[in-house]
Amino acid sequence: MAETYESQALLPASPSASLISTTLLIYALYGIAAVFGLVSSGFPLIAPFFGVLGIVAVIIAYVRRAEVAGTWLASHYRWLIRTFWFSLLWAMVGGLVLVTLGLILIGIPIAFGIWIAATIWVIYRLVRGYALFKDSKAIPGM
């Protein structure tokens, strides 16, 4: 009897339809923010999420994160929140390289390389996360 109870406790709960819709909204806001970041200047000179849409999306993710605990959506929230913060980190690294090495001109291509790599990484994470989301699967390793 104890084994049955333990195995049932380990099964993830099924998320509500509103949580699934909220997660889809966060992916959509991140995607739109990334596209606007790319289209606005060709290259985002900061990570693509730091417009209003990206900031609103990460706030929604933080607010709803406790509600998805124990479901397959929890890994998506962690994935999205980490994507936001790591893109900020790489934007700051690119900015620091630009400021410190920009005067000798070598910092400009290095900074742009960092920003381009960060943008590609963000797009990869959005596409991979959404592909798993639409199949109702958790993100492995999260």
C-alpha positions, 0 to 999 in steps of 0.5 A: 500500500505504501508503494502505491502512495509513493508512486502516486506522489511522484507523478506530476500533476496535470496543469490547468488550462489557464496555466497552459495559456499563460505559458503560451502567452509568455512564449509569445511575448518572448518571441515578439520581443526577440523579433522586435529586437532584431527588426528594430536595429538589425542587431539588438545592441542589448539582449532581445528581451529588454523591451517592455514585452520581454520584461512583462513576460519575465514578470508573468513567469515569476508571478505564476511560477509557484502555481506550476510547481509539480507539473511539466510546465515548471521546467518551461518556466525555469527555462524561460526565466533562465533564458531572460537572465542569461541573455541579460548577462551576455548583453552586459558582457558584450557591452563591457567588451565594447566599452573596454576594448572599443577604443582600440577597435577590436572590441566592436567586432567582438561585442557584436559577435557576442550579441549575435551569438546571444541572439541566436542562442535566445532564438534556439531556446525559444524554438526548442522550448516551444516545440516541447511545450506544444507536445506537452513535454517537460524540458529535459534537465530542468 
